Amino acid sequence: MDVEGEAARVLVELRALGDPSRAESERRYLKSDLAHIGVPVPVLRKVAHSSVRRDPSREDLLALVHSLWTVTEEGRPVHEARMAAIEVLSRRVNVLGPADLPVAEQLIRDSVSWAYVDHLAEKVVGALVLRHPDLGTVLDAWVADPYMWIRRTAMLALLPGIRTGNPDLDRLDRFGDALIGEKEFFIRKALGWVLREHSKRDPAWVTTWVTDHITTISGVTFREAVRRLPTPAATHLQTAYRTR
Protein backbone atom coordinates (compact mmCIF):
# COMPACT_ATOMS: atom_id res chain seq x y z
CA MET A 1 0.00 0.00 0.00
CA ASP A 2 1.14 3.53 -0.82
CA VAL A 3 0.24 4.81 2.65
CA GLU A 4 0.93 8.50 2.06
CA GLY A 5 -0.84 8.42 -1.27
CA GLU A 6 -3.86 6.67 0.23
CA ALA A 7 -4.08 9.14 3.11
CA ALA A 8 -3.87 12.02 0.64
CA ARG A 9 -6.64 10.47 -1.49
CA VAL A 10 -8.91 10.14 1.55
CA LEU A 11 -8.37 13.80 2.43
CA VAL A 12 -9.04 14.95 -1.14
CA GLU A 13 -12.31 13.00 -1.22
CA LEU A 14 -13.39 14.27 2.17
CA ARG A 15 -12.67 17.87 1.24
CA ALA A 16 -14.68 17.48 -1.95
CA LEU A 17 -17.63 16.25 0.12
CA GLY A 18 -17.35 18.89 2.83
CA ASP A 19 -20.00 21.43 3.76
CA PRO A 20 -18.70 24.58 5.51
CA SER A 21 -21.99 25.25 7.32
CA ARG A 22 -22.08 21.68 8.60
CA ALA A 23 -18.45 21.98 9.62
CA GLU A 24 -19.19 25.03 11.76
CA SER A 25 -22.28 23.42 13.28
CA GLU A 26 -20.35 20.27 14.21
CA ARG A 27 -17.46 22.28 15.60
CA ARG A 28 -19.84 24.14 17.92
CA TYR A 29 -21.73 20.97 18.91
CA LEU A 30 -18.50 19.14 19.82
CA LYS A 31 -16.97 22.27 21.37
CA SER A 32 -14.00 21.44 19.21
CA ASP A 33 -10.73 23.26 18.62
CA LEU A 34 -9.94 21.06 15.62
CA ALA A 35 -10.34 21.98 11.96
CA HIS A 36 -13.63 20.67 10.56
CA ILE A 37 -14.56 19.89 6.96
CA GLY A 38 -18.23 19.03 7.45
CA VAL A 39 -18.73 15.47 6.15
CA PRO A 40 -21.60 13.29 7.48
CA VAL A 41 -20.41 10.19 9.33
CA PRO A 42 -21.95 7.62 6.93
CA VAL A 43 -20.21 9.32 3.98
CA LEU A 44 -16.94 9.63 5.88
CA ARG A 45 -17.12 5.95 6.84
CA LYS A 46 -17.57 4.91 3.22
CA VAL A 47 -14.54 6.94 2.10
CA ALA A 48 -12.37 5.61 4.95
CA HIS A 49 -13.36 1.98 4.44
CA SER A 50 -12.47 2.19 0.76
CA SER A 51 -8.83 2.36 1.86
CA VAL A 52 -8.96 -1.07 3.46
CA ARG A 53 -11.26 -3.11 1.23
CA ARG A 54 -8.78 -5.94 1.64
CA ASP A 55 -6.84 -6.72 4.79
CA PRO A 56 -3.72 -4.55 4.82
CA SER A 57 -0.57 -5.63 6.57
CA ARG A 58 -0.37 -4.64 10.20
CA GLU A 59 2.43 -2.21 9.35
CA ASP A 60 0.47 -0.53 6.55
CA LEU A 61 -2.66 -0.28 8.69
CA LEU A 62 -0.85 1.41 11.55
CA ALA A 63 1.03 3.70 9.17
CA LEU A 64 -2.23 4.79 7.50
CA VAL A 65 -3.84 5.42 10.87
CA HIS A 66 -0.86 7.51 11.95
CA SER A 67 -0.84 9.48 8.70
CA LEU A 68 -4.54 10.33 8.96
CA TRP A 69 -4.41 11.08 12.68
CA THR A 70 -1.56 13.56 12.32
CA VAL A 71 -2.96 15.54 9.39
CA THR A 72 -3.12 19.25 10.24
CA GLU A 73 -4.69 22.33 8.74
CA GLU A 74 -3.32 25.70 9.81
CA GLY A 75 -1.60 23.93 12.70
CA ARG A 76 -4.71 22.13 13.91
CA PRO A 77 -5.61 18.43 13.63
CA VAL A 78 -8.47 17.73 11.22
CA HIS A 79 -11.58 16.23 12.77
CA GLU A 80 -12.62 14.17 9.74
CA ALA A 81 -9.09 12.85 9.24
CA ARG A 82 -9.05 11.61 12.83
CA MET A 83 -12.47 10.07 12.41
CA ALA A 84 -11.23 8.35 9.25
CA ALA A 85 -8.22 7.00 11.14
CA ILE A 86 -10.52 5.47 13.76
CA GLU A 87 -12.80 4.00 11.09
CA VAL A 88 -9.83 2.41 9.31
CA LEU A 89 -8.45 0.97 12.53
CA SER A 90 -11.76 -0.44 13.72
CA ARG A 91 -12.58 -1.84 10.27
CA ARG A 92 -9.41 -3.94 10.24
CA VAL A 93 -8.90 -4.55 13.95
CA ASN A 94 -8.61 -8.23 13.02
CA VAL A 95 -4.99 -7.70 11.91
CA LEU A 96 -4.02 -6.32 15.32
CA GLY A 97 -2.79 -8.28 18.31
CA PRO A 98 -2.31 -7.73 22.05
CA ALA A 99 0.90 -5.78 21.48
CA ASP A 100 -1.09 -3.14 19.57
CA LEU A 101 -3.31 -2.11 22.48
CA PRO A 102 -0.92 0.78 23.28
CA VAL A 103 -1.69 2.21 19.83
CA ALA A 104 -5.35 2.56 20.76
CA GLU A 105 -4.37 3.89 24.18
CA GLN A 106 -2.25 6.62 22.64
CA LEU A 107 -5.08 7.69 20.33
CA ILE A 108 -7.44 7.86 23.30
CA ARG A 109 -4.95 9.87 25.34
CA ASP A 110 -4.64 12.22 22.37
CA SER A 111 -8.42 12.62 22.23
CA VAL A 112 -10.55 15.14 24.05
CA SER A 113 -14.02 14.04 23.01
CA TRP A 114 -16.43 11.14 23.09
CA ALA A 115 -16.61 11.52 19.31
CA TYR A 116 -13.23 9.76 19.06
CA VAL A 117 -13.04 7.82 22.30
CA ASP A 118 -16.27 5.83 22.15
CA HIS A 119 -15.60 4.08 18.84
CA LEU A 120 -12.03 3.32 19.89
CA ALA A 121 -13.24 2.00 23.24
CA GLU A 122 -15.77 -0.45 21.85
CA LYS A 123 -14.61 -1.33 18.35
CA VAL A 124 -10.85 -1.44 18.96
CA VAL A 125 -10.07 -1.86 22.66
CA GLY A 126 -13.18 -3.90 23.39
CA ALA A 127 -12.65 -6.08 20.32
CA LEU A 128 -9.05 -6.80 21.32
CA VAL A 129 -10.02 -7.62 24.92
CA LEU A 130 -12.80 -9.93 23.72
CA ARG A 131 -10.34 -11.77 21.48
CA HIS A 132 -7.51 -11.74 24.04
CA PRO A 133 -9.11 -11.91 27.53
CA ASP A 134 -5.77 -11.50 29.32
CA LEU A 135 -5.85 -7.86 28.19
CA GLY A 136 -8.58 -7.35 30.76
CA THR A 137 -5.85 -6.66 33.30
CA VAL A 138 -5.07 -3.50 31.34
CA LEU A 139 -8.65 -2.36 31.84
CA ASP A 140 -8.22 -3.01 35.58
CA ALA A 141 -5.52 -0.34 35.60
CA TRP A 142 -7.35 2.00 33.25
CA VAL A 143 -10.46 2.20 35.42
CA ALA A 144 -8.38 4.11 37.99
CA ASP A 145 -6.45 6.22 35.46
CA PRO A 146 -6.31 9.99 36.08
CA TYR A 147 -7.46 10.71 32.51
CA MET A 148 -11.23 10.68 32.31
CA TRP A 149 -11.37 9.28 28.78
CA ILE A 150 -9.24 6.29 29.73
CA ARG A 151 -11.59 5.53 32.62
CA ARG A 152 -14.56 5.80 30.25
CA THR A 153 -12.80 3.45 27.85
CA ALA A 154 -12.33 0.83 30.56
CA MET A 155 -16.07 0.70 31.08
CA LEU A 156 -17.16 0.91 27.43
CA ALA A 157 -14.68 -1.81 26.46
CA LEU A 158 -16.97 -4.27 28.28
CA LEU A 159 -19.73 -3.73 25.69
CA PRO A 160 -18.57 -6.27 23.06
CA GLY A 161 -18.63 -9.07 25.63
CA ILE A 162 -22.12 -8.10 26.72
CA ARG A 163 -23.40 -7.86 23.15
CA THR A 164 -22.00 -11.27 22.19
CA GLY A 165 -23.46 -12.98 25.26
CA ASN A 166 -20.12 -13.31 27.04
CA PRO A 167 -20.29 -10.55 29.67
CA ASP A 168 -17.45 -10.01 32.11
CA LEU A 169 -19.71 -9.60 35.13
CA ASP A 170 -16.83 -9.57 37.57
CA ARG A 171 -15.35 -6.50 35.89
CA LEU A 172 -18.73 -4.88 35.37
CA ASP A 173 -19.36 -5.21 39.11
CA ARG A 174 -15.88 -4.05 40.12
CA PHE A 175 -15.71 -1.20 37.63
CA GLY A 176 -19.17 -0.09 38.66
CA ASP A 177 -18.06 0.00 42.29
CA ALA A 178 -14.97 1.98 41.29
CA LEU A 179 -16.89 4.53 39.22
CA ILE A 180 -20.15 4.85 41.15
CA GLY A 181 -18.94 7.98 42.95
CA GLU A 182 -17.66 9.72 39.81
CA LYS A 183 -18.52 13.38 39.34
CA GLU A 184 -17.69 13.38 35.62
CA PHE A 185 -20.86 13.25 33.52
CA PHE A 186 -19.24 11.16 30.79
CA ILE A 187 -18.20 8.48 33.29
CA ARG A 188 -21.62 8.37 34.92
CA LYS A 189 -23.22 8.09 31.49
CA ALA A 190 -20.88 5.28 30.39
CA LEU A 191 -21.69 3.21 33.48
CA GLY A 192 -25.39 3.66 32.85
CA TRP A 193 -25.05 2.72 29.18
CA VAL A 194 -23.24 -0.52 29.97
CA LEU A 195 -25.80 -1.46 32.63
CA ARG A 196 -28.60 -0.65 30.18
CA GLU A 197 -27.03 -2.84 27.51
CA HIS A 198 -26.61 -5.75 29.91
CA SER A 199 -30.20 -5.35 31.12
CA LYS A 200 -31.42 -6.40 27.67
CA ARG A 201 -30.07 -9.92 28.32
CA ASP A 202 -30.00 -10.14 32.11
CA PRO A 203 -32.45 -7.69 33.71
CA ALA A 204 -32.31 -9.54 37.04
CA TRP A 205 -28.57 -8.94 37.39
CA VAL A 206 -28.93 -5.23 36.64
CA THR A 207 -31.93 -4.89 38.96
CA THR A 208 -29.95 -6.43 41.81
CA TRP A 209 -26.89 -4.29 41.10
CA VAL A 210 -28.86 -1.05 41.01
CA THR A 211 -30.75 -2.05 44.18
CA ASP A 212 -27.45 -2.65 45.98
CA HIS A 213 -26.18 0.79 44.87
CA ILE A 214 -29.41 2.76 45.18
CA THR A 215 -28.04 5.11 47.85
CA THR A 216 -24.97 6.12 45.83
CA ILE A 217 -25.95 5.83 42.17
CA SER A 218 -26.15 9.13 40.28
CA GLY A 219 -29.25 10.26 38.45
CA VAL A 220 -27.53 9.99 35.06
CA THR A 221 -26.41 6.42 35.70
CA PHE A 222 -29.74 5.43 37.22
CA ARG A 223 -31.85 6.72 34.33
CA GLU A 224 -29.81 4.83 31.78
CA ALA A 225 -29.60 1.64 33.85
CA VAL A 226 -33.38 1.27 34.29
CA ARG A 227 -34.36 2.41 30.80
CA ARG A 228 -34.71 -1.12 29.35
CA LEU A 229 -35.73 -2.99 32.48
CA PRO A 230 -39.16 -4.65 32.65
CA THR A 231 -41.77 -2.18 33.88
CA PRO A 232 -42.31 -3.76 37.33
CA ALA A 233 -38.58 -3.74 38.11
CA ALA A 234 -38.08 -0.22 36.75
CA THR A 235 -41.07 1.11 38.70
CA HIS A 236 -39.86 -0.51 41.92
CA LEU A 237 -36.37 0.97 41.48
CA GLN A 238 -37.72 4.42 40.61
CA THR A 239 -39.71 4.43 43.83
CA ALA A 240 -36.67 3.33 45.81
CA TYR A 241 -34.55 6.01 44.15
CA ARG A 242 -37.02 8.80 44.91
CA THR A 243 -37.32 7.79 48.56
CA ARG A 244 -33.71 6.91 49.27
N, C-alpha and C positions, 0 to 999 in steps of 0.2 A: 504493500500500500504506500502511495505517495502521501504521507501524513500531512505535510504542510499544504500540499495542493488540495487535499480533501477538506481540510479545515477552511481553507480560503474559499472553496466552492460553497460550503455550507453558509459561510458568512455572506457571500454574494447573493445566494438564493434568499436568505433571510432578509437582507436589506431590500431586495426587490419586492418582497411581500409585506414590508413594514408599513405601518399607518401612524404618522406622527401624533394624531390626536389620541389614538389608543395608547401609544407609548407614554404620553404625558399622563393619561388617566391611570395606567398601571403603575407608573412611578409614584404617583400620589397615593394610590391604594396600598402599595407595599412600603410606603415611606422609605423609598430607596434612594441611595446616593449613586447608584450605578447608571450607566448609559442604557437607555431603552430604545428599541427599534419599533416595537408595537406589532408583534406577530402572535396570533391566537395559538394557544397550546396545541390543539390538534394539528394545525398546519406545521408548527415548529417540530412536533414529534415526527411527522412524516418526512420532513427534510433531514432531520438528524438520523433517523433509522435507515435512510437510503445510503448512508455511509458504511453501514455494517450489515448489508443484506446477507452476506456470508460471514461465517465466523472469522474474525481477524486473528492474527497471532496475539498473544498476551502483550507483547512488546508494542505492536502497532496500536492496539486498543488503548493502552495507557498513554502512549505518545499522543494519540488523537485527543484523548480527554484533556491532557495537559495543554495542548495547543489551543483548544477551544476555551478552556477555563482561564487562560492567561491573556486572551485577546483584550486589548484596551482601545478606548476611543477618547481622545483628549485626556489621556492619563487615567481614565476610569474603566474598570471592568465592564463588559457588556452583558447585560442581563440575559438576553436570548442566547448568547454564546455559552454562558454558564449552564443555562437550562439544556442546551443541546449536548453539552458534555455529560450531564447527568443522564439524559436519555440514552446516549450512546453506551455509557457504562452499564446502566441497568438492563439495556437490551441484550448485552452480551456478557452478563455477569457469569455465565456458565464457563467462560475461559479463565476466570479468576480462581485463586486458591486462598487458603488461610493466610499466607504471607502477604496478601494484597489488602487485608483489612486496614492497615495503616494508610493506604491511599484514600479510602473512603473517609477515614478519620480526619485526614488533613483537609479534605474538601469541606467537611462539616465544620472544622475549626476555622476555616476561611469563609464560612457563611455567616450571615447575620439575619437570616429570615427563614421562616417555615417553608417558603416557596422552594428553597433548595434542600433544606434539611429533611423534610418529610419523605420525599422520594428516595433519597439516599438511605434514610433510616430503614425503610421497609424493603425496597426493591434491591438494595445492594447489601447493606449490613445484615438485615434480616434474612435475606436469601443465603448469604454466606454462613450465618449461624445455623440456619436450618439444615444446610448441607454438611456443615462441620460443627457438630454440637459442642465440641471442646472450646470453641470460640466464645461460648457463653460466659466463661470466666472473664473475658474482656468486658462484657456488659456489666458484670458484677462491680468492676472498677469504675466504669463509666457512670453508673447510677449515682455515684458520689462525687463526680467531677465538678470542679468549680464553674465550668462553662455550661450555661443553661442548655444550649443546643445539644451538647453531648449527653446530658442527663435525659433530655427529651428523646434522643436517639435510642438510648438504652431501653426505654419503655416501648417505643414504637417498633423496635426490632423484634418484639415478641409477636407482632401481628401475623407474620407468615405461618408460624406454628399454629396459631389459633385458627386461621382460615383453612389450613390443610387438615384440621382435626388432630393435631399433635401439639397441644398447648403445653407450655412449660409453666405449670401451675405453681411450682415452687418459686420460680423467679417472679411470676406475676404477684404472688403473695408478698415476697420479700421486697420487691421494688415498690409495690404499693405502700407497704409499711414505711419504706425509706422516703417516699415522696409525698405522703399524705399531708404533711405539714408545710408543703411548699407554698410560697407566696406568689411565685411566678405564674401568671395566667397560662402560659403555653405548656407548663409542666402539669398543672391541674387539668387542663383540657386533654392532654395526651393520656393521662391516667384514666380519665373518664371514657375516652374513645376506646381504649383497649378493653376496659371492663364491658362497655357496650357491645363490642364485637364478640367477646366471649359469651355474653348473655344470650346470643342467638343460638348457641349450641348447648350451653350449660347454665340456664337461668338460676338453678338452685345454688350453684357455686357462687355466682355473683350476688344473689340475694343474701346469702350467709355472710359474704365478705363485707358487703355494705352495712349489714346489720351490726357486725362486729366493730365497724369503724364509724358508726352513725354520729358519735359525739365529736369526731375530729374531721370528718370529710367536708371538703369545701362545697359551696353551692355549685360551682362549675363542674366539678367532678361528679357530684351527686346527680345533677340533671342528665348528664350524658350516660352515667351508669345505669339509670333506671329507665331510660328512653325505650328500650326494646324488651323490657321485662313483661311477663304476663300481667294483665291489669290488676288482679288481686295482690300480687307481690308488690307491684309498683305503688299501689294505693296504700298498702300497709307501711311501706318504707317512707312514703311522703308524709304520712301522719306522724311517724316516729321522728322524721327530720324536723317537722314543724314544732314538735313538742319537746325536743331534746333539751 
